[in-house]
Amino acid sequence: MNVDTVTRDQVEDFMYYEAELLDEWKLKDWLNLFTADGTYYVPTTDSPPNASPDNSLFYVADDRFRLEQRVERLLKRTAHAEFPKSKTRHLVSNVRIRGRKDDELDVGAAVLTYRTKMGLTETYVGSYRYRIAVTEDGLRIREKRCILDMDGLKPNGRISIIL
């Protein structure tokens, strides 16, 4: 696989696979989609989309170690916010390869995530920005940034799932 020959269809399939893993709560498999230096960011709704967690507030700013800890925590019965597990549905659309550089793709997409638990369905609307590494093992997430197109988290109030 070469960064210049990767197609939008291949990137789309990769993103659909990621969404499927999240919806089926196969979080360890999802974690394997990341590079060793992979990061997962969810900036606050009033942060600029390209903000840095070094100088801006983020809902989630996980490096690989924190990602592993998040997955481990979410899969335990003691994760009270997610036990029993929520039902989720991640809908990904408008996938676009925005750029290619070295071994990496800059990818954007629209996303709609539903979370249902205890008779309540919450909706998260936004977009994804990815830095996807093209490796010998296929595509891998170097950075995933979920930018919420909401005024705030109300009425949701929190993010206890992986967007």
Disulfide bonds with the S-S distance in Angstrom:
none
